[in-house]
């Protein structure tokens, strides 16, 4: 094993893969060379993965699973790292997200992926066409793996500035129990020291964010990469002009949002009134009931 860690040392998914690999080697009392022999790899492959000099591939993960006699453990982790279950346009973005100093997230119709519960994720992915149960399972596992960035130890987790439109709080993406659970989970995440969650109320009227959701990755105080969503699976861009344009529009949305405390109060109130109470469906997604921003 090399003493100096490689360029993937800050990727939490690669660190998780390597840690699991080392635990399995220790449990089987195998050296890296022994595993390489059983997988028909060179010993350098194992050294490079554990030393973070290369990211594991899916075939390597499948070979490790076969060698250890397990099913779709290392292969599934490799798919997450390689982004193979993500839409093609999004495949490279999780690697940027995992190394962010700051994340700026805006969603107009659903809760942001990084703060979704498993049951809510399943409901969201279930709306996509031609999705099998296996496809949904894989998407859920990938999104859950991305959420680990909020709890990483080293480097410190990114600061997260999340904006969600009031419509996402009202839209019955899933049944009442799932929606209530999702609202409560969002409030829990909003209590994390580095997370700020704000709501854009209906009282803000029309705004630029209604045209699409976005996530901005910032490193060293500079916006570096953006992911924008649309019906064609969106796009990821590092072009300075596009990144700057999206960052400026995010700032505009922040000015329209409620303060953090008022936002949390709205989420808590809507959770009780809409998803743990007796509000009609019409009073959820389609009717602008009085809110903290409109009374």
C-alpha positions in Angstrom: 0.0 0.0 0.0 1.2 3.5 -0.8 1.9 5.8 2.0 0.7 9.0 0.2 -3.1 8.8 -0.5 -4.2 9.4 -4.0 -6.6 11.9 -5.5 -9.8 10.0 -4.5 -9.1 10.2 -0.8 -11.7 13.0 -0.3 -14.4 11.0 -2.1 -16.5 9.5 0.7 -17.8 6.8 -1.6 -14.3 5.6 -2.4 -13.3 5.8 1.2 -16.3 3.6 2.2 -15.5 1.1 -0.6 -11.8 0.9 0.5 -12.7 0.6 4.2 -15.2 -2.3 3.4 -12.6 -4.0 1.3 -9.9 -3.8 4.0 -12.4 -5.2 6.6 -13.2 -8.1 4.3 -9.5 -8.8 3.7 -8.9 -8.8 7.4 -11.9 -11.1 8.0 -10.7 -13.6 5.5 -7.1 -13.1 6.5 -6.2 -12.5 2.9 -3.5 -10.1 1.6 -4.3 -7.8 -1.3 -2.2 -10.0 -3.5 -4.3 -13.0 -2.6 -7.5 -11.2 -3.5 -5.9 -10.0 -6.7 -4.9 -13.6 -7.6 -8.5 -14.8 -7.0 -9.9 -12.1 -9.2 -7.2 -12.4 -11.9 -6.1 -8.8 -11.3 -2.6 -7.4 -10.7 -1.9 -6.7 -7.0 -1.5 -3.1 -8.0 -5.2 -2.8 -8.7 -6.0 -3.6 -5.0 -3.2 -1.3 -3.8 -4.4 1.6 -5.9 -8.1 1.2 -4.8 -7.2 1.0 -1.1 -4.6 3.9 -1.5 -7.2 6.0 -3.3 -5.2 6.2 -6.5 -8.0 4.9 -8.6 -11.8 4.6 -8.3 -13.1 1.0 -8.5 -14.9 -0.1 -11.6 -18.1 -2.1 -11.6 -16.4 -5.3 -13.0 -13.9 -5.0 -10.2 -16.7 -4.8 -7.7 -18.4 -7.8 -9.2 -15.1 -9.8 -9.0 -14.6 -8.9 -5.3 -18.2 -10.0 -4.6 -17.5 -13.3 -6.3 -14.3 -13.8 -4.5 -15.8 -13.2 -1.1 -19.0 -15.1 -1.9 -21.3 -12.2 -1.4 -24.0 -10.7 -3.7 -24.0 -7.2 -5.2 -22.1 -5.4 -2.3 -19.0 -4.1 -3.9 -20.6 -4.0 -7.3 -23.4 -1.8 -6.1 -20.9 0.5 -4.3 -18.9 0.7 -7.5 -22.0 1.6 -9.5 -22.7 4.5 -7.2 -19.1 5.7 -7.5 -19.2 5.4 -11.3 -22.7 6.9 -11.5 -23.9 4.1 -13.7 -27.5 4.1 -12.3 -27.8 7.9 -12.6 -29.2 9.6 -15.8 -26.3 10.0 -18.2 -26.3 13.8 -17.9 -26.0 13.6 -14.1 -23.4 10.8 -13.9 -20.4 13.0 -13.2 -22.2 15.3 -10.7 -22.1 13.2 -7.6 -18.3 13.3 -7.6 -18.4 17.1 -7.6 -21.1 17.1 -4.9 -19.0 14.8 -2.7 -16.1 17.3 -2.7 -18.1 20.5 -2.3 -17.3 23.1 0.4 -20.8 24.6 -0.1 -23.9 23.3 -1.8 -26.7 25.6 -2.9 -29.9 23.6 -3.7 -33.2 24.8 -5.1 -36.3 22.6 -5.7 -39.7 23.8 -6.9 -41.8 20.6 -6.9 -40.3 18.1 -4.5 -38.0 18.1 -1.4 -34.3 18.1 -2.4 -32.8 14.7 -2.9 -30.2 15.1 -0.1 -33.0 15.5 2.5 -35.4 12.9 1.2 -36.5 9.8 3.1 -36.3 6.4 1.5 -40.1 6.1 1.1 -40.4 9.6 -0.4 -37.5 8.7 -2.8 -39.4 5.6 -3.9 -42.5 7.6 -4.6 -40.5 10.2 -6.6 -38.7 7.6 -8.7 -41.9 5.7 -9.2 -43.1 8.6 -11.3 -40.4 8.0 -13.9 -41.4 6.0 -17.0 -40.3 2.4 -17.6 -38.8 2.0 -14.1 -38.6 -1.5 -12.8 -38.5 -2.4 -9.1 -34.8 -3.1 -9.5 -34.3 0.3 -11.2 -36.0 2.0 -8.3 -34.0 0.1 -5.7 -30.8 1.1 -7.4 -31.8 4.8 -7.7 -32.7 4.8 -4.0 -29.4 3.2 -3.0 -27.5 5.8 -5.0 -29.4 8.7 -3.6 -29.0 7.4 -0.1 -25.2 7.1 -0.7 -25.1 10.7 -1.9 -26.7 11.8 1.4 -23.6 10.6 3.3 -21.9 13.9 2.3 -24.0 15.6 5.0 -22.3 13.5 7.7 -18.8 13.0 6.4 -16.0 13.3 9.0 -13.1 14.5 6.9 -13.1 16.9 5.3 -15.9 18.7 7.2 -19.4 18.3 5.7 -20.3 21.0 3.2 -22.4 24.0 4.2 -25.8 23.5 2.6 -28.2 26.3 1.6 -31.4 24.6 0.5 -34.5 26.4 -0.9 -37.8 24.6 -1.5 -40.9 26.1 -3.0 -44.1 25.9 -0.9 -45.6 23.8 -3.6 -43.3 20.9 -2.7 -44.7 21.0 0.8 -48.3 20.7 -0.5 -47.9 18.3 -3.4 -49.1 14.8 -2.5 -46.2 12.9 -4.1 -46.9 10.0 -1.7 -49.6 9.1 0.8 -50.2 11.2 3.9 -47.9 9.1 6.2 -45.0 9.4 3.8 -45.5 13.1 3.3 -45.7 13.6 7.1 -42.5 11.6 7.6 -40.8 13.6 4.9 -41.7 16.9 6.4 -40.5 15.8 9.8 -37.2 14.5 8.3 -36.7 17.8 6.6 -37.0 19.6 9.9 -34.5 17.2 11.5 -32.0 17.8 8.7 -32.6 21.6 9.0 -31.4 21.4 12.6 -27.9 20.2 11.5 -25.3 22.9 12.2 -24.3 23.4 8.6 -27.7 23.2 7.0 -30.0 26.1 6.2 -33.4 25.2 4.8 -35.8 28.0 3.6 -39.2 28.0 1.9 -40.3 30.2 -0.9 -43.9 30.9 0.0 -46.8 31.2 -2.5 -47.0 34.9 -1.4 -43.8 35.5 -3.4 -45.8 35.0 -6.5 -44.1 34.1 -9.8 -40.3 33.8 -9.7 -37.4 32.6 -11.8 -37.2 29.3 -10.0 -40.4 28.0 -11.4 -38.5 27.3 -14.7 -36.3 24.6 -13.1 -34.5 23.2 -10.1 -30.7 23.5 -9.6 -27.7 22.5 -7.4 -24.5 24.6 -7.3 -21.2 23.2 -6.1 -18.9 25.8 -4.6 -15.3 25.2 -3.7 -12.8 27.7 -2.2 -15.6 30.3 -2.1 -16.2 30.1 -5.9 -19.2 28.4 -7.6 -17.6 25.7 -9.8 -20.3 23.4 -11.2 -24.0 23.5 -11.6 -26.6 20.8 -12.2 -29.9 22.0 -13.7 -33.0 19.8 -14.0 -35.5 19.5 -16.9 -37.7 16.9 -18.6 -34.6 15.7 -20.6 -32.8 14.8 -17.3 -31.0 18.2 -17.2 -27.4 18.9 -17.6 -24.2 19.5 -15.6 -22.0 22.4 -16.6 -18.7 23.9 -15.5 -18.9 26.8 -18.0 -18.2 29.9 -16.0 -20.9 31.9 -17.7 -23.6 29.3 -17.0 -22.4 28.7 -13.4 -22.4 32.5 -12.7 -25.9 32.9 -14.2 -27.4 30.1 -12.1 -25.6 31.4 -8.9 -27.0 34.9 -9.4 -30.5 33.5 -9.9 -30.2 31.4 -6.8 -29.4 34.6 -4.9 -32.5 36.2 -6.2 -34.5 33.3 -4.9 -32.9 33.5 -1.5 -34.2 37.1 -1.2 -37.8 35.8 -1.8 -37.5 33.1 0.8 -38.8 33.1 4.3 -36.2 33.3 7.2 -35.1 30.0 8.5 -37.2 30.0 11.7 -40.4 31.0 9.8 -39.6 28.3 7.1 -39.3 25.6 9.8 -42.5 26.8 11.4 -44.3 26.6 8.0 -43.0 23.1 7.3 -44.1 21.9 10.8 -47.5 23.5 10.5 -48.2 22.1 7.1 -47.0 18.7 8.2 -49.7 18.7 10.9 -52.5 20.5 8.9 -52.0 18.7 5.6 -50.5 15.3 6.3 -51.5 14.6 9.9 -54.8 16.3 9.8 -58.0 16.8 7.8 -57.1 19.2 5.0 -58.6 18.3 1.6 -56.5 17.4 -1.4 -57.6 20.7 -2.9 -56.2 22.5 0.0 -52.9 21.0 -0.5 -51.4 21.4 -3.9 -53.9 23.6 -5.6 -55.1 26.2 -3.1 -52.9 28.9 -1.6 -54.0 28.6 2.0 -52.8 31.4 4.4 -49.1 30.9 5.2 -46.6 32.6 7.4 -45.6 34.7 4.5 -49.1 35.8 3.6 -50.9 36.7 6.8 
